[in-house]
Amino acid sequence: KQKDEGSALEDSNATRRLEIEYADGETVCKGFWSPTKFRFEGYVYQRMQINDGIFLTSDAVTHVFTLYPCTACFPMGREGMDEATCLAELNRVVELNTLAPFLEEDILSINTRAYAAHRHQTHNALQECLQNYNTLFQHTSITGSDIIQLYQYYEDDIESTAMHEFLNKNQRMLLTLRDVGWAKLFTESHMLGERLCAEFRRRASILDNLSFETSEVRLQFIDTWKKAKMDLAAAHSEWDLWFAIINAVAAGSFIFDSSGVEKSSVISTIRLRLLVNFDCFEKAYQRASVRLPKGDLVKYEISCTKLQQELGTTCIICQSPLLDVDDMEVESSSCVYKLPCSHCFHEQCVQRWLHDHSSCPVCRFDLTKDAK
């Protein structure tokens, strides 16, 4: 950093703080890099639903998290390792208080860069493998009974040459894939579902925070989302694709993977999570599609003087008087909204309500009809 124009950089005592933040429809995670422990540490805040899909971040910390970097010496991170174990992994015989320099050297090493690049390539390869295998699986007419029969033959450890006599074309094709890393493919398809859940939550969060100045701007935005394949139809297609992939991988894993993972329960769990998160996105999309523009709300504003004849009227949303009898001022707002159905509300109260609804909160009068 520079102190002022033309000055030299600050001395070496200056420090930089590396922070990370992630938010979706469920949680908000905030953390920072610890230069002494060589890991990210942070807190998780649970988001709260306060009214009809409106989410606010809670100030209460629900739990903490720690992220260890995966490096050349610690491919799976250092979680659960004490300093002595770390030194052993580093093949260093030194005093424990000198561990930090070696951890920093490991993180910044060219081998760690190569390892990170390899993991990225492996991830891309698994993604491509999932897509190719799903395409292959969908183009075969293999049935559930075919899968069970092949599983029985494979479990009986019948030699491939003998097994071919009993298998049909589709079963023989599937048998050629027996050496595929099915456990890794199943884990990757599981994580694909989790990423889809997070994507649905992300879209819902974006939509819930949107407001439009005019109806034309709203329609233009919805059209842009459709072209970007982020609308409901695209979400349905993404869900269907994931479901096809996980079922195809589960079939191969059922036959050839003997790791003992209960795949049906994993699939049921992620399907339920997808259902919940898709429902969240669907409702957010529907609310945004009919959200009243700000320009349409201005016509419902009335001044304090016009409201004097309605002294004693209460805002049904916050249950507070619309007008203070003593000083003739509107509480916590400069004006009041009076809808066509004659129901009145504080400006801030009704604006929050109308952000996610297009009707009166009392009588459900449809304001979209009034806008037309």
Residue, then its C-alpha position, 0 to 999 in steps of 0.5 A: k500500500q502507498k501512504d500518499e501520492g509518490s510515497a514509497l511502499e510501507d515497511s515490511n511490518a505491514t500485513r495483508r489479510l486473505e479472506i474468503e466468503y461464501a453464501d447461498g440459500e442455507t448458510v453464510c461462511k466467512g473466514f480468513w487465512s491464518p499465517t501461523k497455522f497455514r489454514f483457513e479458519g472461519y465461522v458459519y452463520q445460518r440464514m433465517q427465513i423471516n417471512d414468505g421466503i425472505f432470508l436474512t443473515s443471523d448474527a449468531v454463529t452456528h459453528v466454525f470451520t477449518l480448511y486445510p490446503c491440499t499440497a504435495c506433501f499432504p494430498m488430503g490436507r492436514e486435518g487431524m494431524d499433530e505437528a509430529t505427524c506433519l514433520a514425519e510426512l515432510n521427512r524432516v527431523v527438526e525442532l517442532n517450533t520450526l515446522a512453519p517454514f516447511l509448511e510454507e515451503d510445501i504450500l508454495s512449492i512447484n510440486t504443490r502447483a503440479y498437484a493442484a493442476h493434476r486435481h483440476q485435470t482429474h476433476n475435468a476428466l471425471q466430468e467428461c467421463l460422467q457425461n460420456y458414460n451417461t450417453l452410452f448408458q442411455h443409448t443402450s436398452i439395458t433393463g433392471s433385470d439385465i443389471i441384476q443378472l450381470y451382478q449375480y454372474y459377476e459376484d459368482d466370479i464366472e470367467s469373462t469368456a464363460m460369462h459371455e455365453f449367458l449375456n446379451k449385447n447390452q450386458r456384454m457392453l457393460l461388462t467391458l467397463r468393469d475396471v472403471g473407477w466406479a467409486k470415484l464416479f459415484t462420488e463425483s456424481h454425488m458432488l454434481g448433485e450437491r453443486l446443483c443444489a448450491e446453484f439453485r440456491r444461488r439463483a434463488s438468492i439473486l432473484d430474491n434480491l432483485s427489484f425492477e424500475t419498470s415492467e419492461v426492465r423486468l420482462q427484459f431480465i426474465d428474457t435474459w435469464k431464459k437465454a442464459k438457460m437459468d430459468l425454470a425449464a433449464a433447471h428442470s433439464e439440469w435436474d433430469l440430467w443429474f438424475a439420469i447420470i446418478n442412476a447410470v453410475a449407480a447401476g455400474s457401481f451396483i455391479f462392479d463396486s464392492s466398497g460397501v457404500e449404501k448408494s440408494s440412501v445417498i441418492s435418496t438424500i441428495r434427491l430430497r435436497l434437490l427437491v427442497n432447493f429447486d422448490c426454493f428457486e422455483k418460488a423465487y423465480q415465480r415471485a420475480s416474474v410478477r414483482l411489481p416495478k418500483g414505478d408502479l408503487v409510487k401511485y399508491e403513496i399518500s401524504c400525512t395530511k390526506l391520512q388525517q381523516e383516518l386517524g387510528t388506522t393500524c398498519i396490518i403488517c407491523q400492527s403499529p398506528l399509521l399516524d402518530v396522534d400527538d405530532m401528526e407524523v407517520e411512524s418511521s416513514s415519510c408517507v403511507y401507502k394506500l392500495p386500491c382496496s383502501h387498505c393502508f400501510h407503512e411505506q417500508c412495511v408494504q414495500r417489503w411485502l410487495h417485493d415478494h407478493s403482488s396482492c394486498p396482504v389483507c384482502r388479496f386484491d390483485l395489484t397486477k390487474d390494477a397495474k394494467 
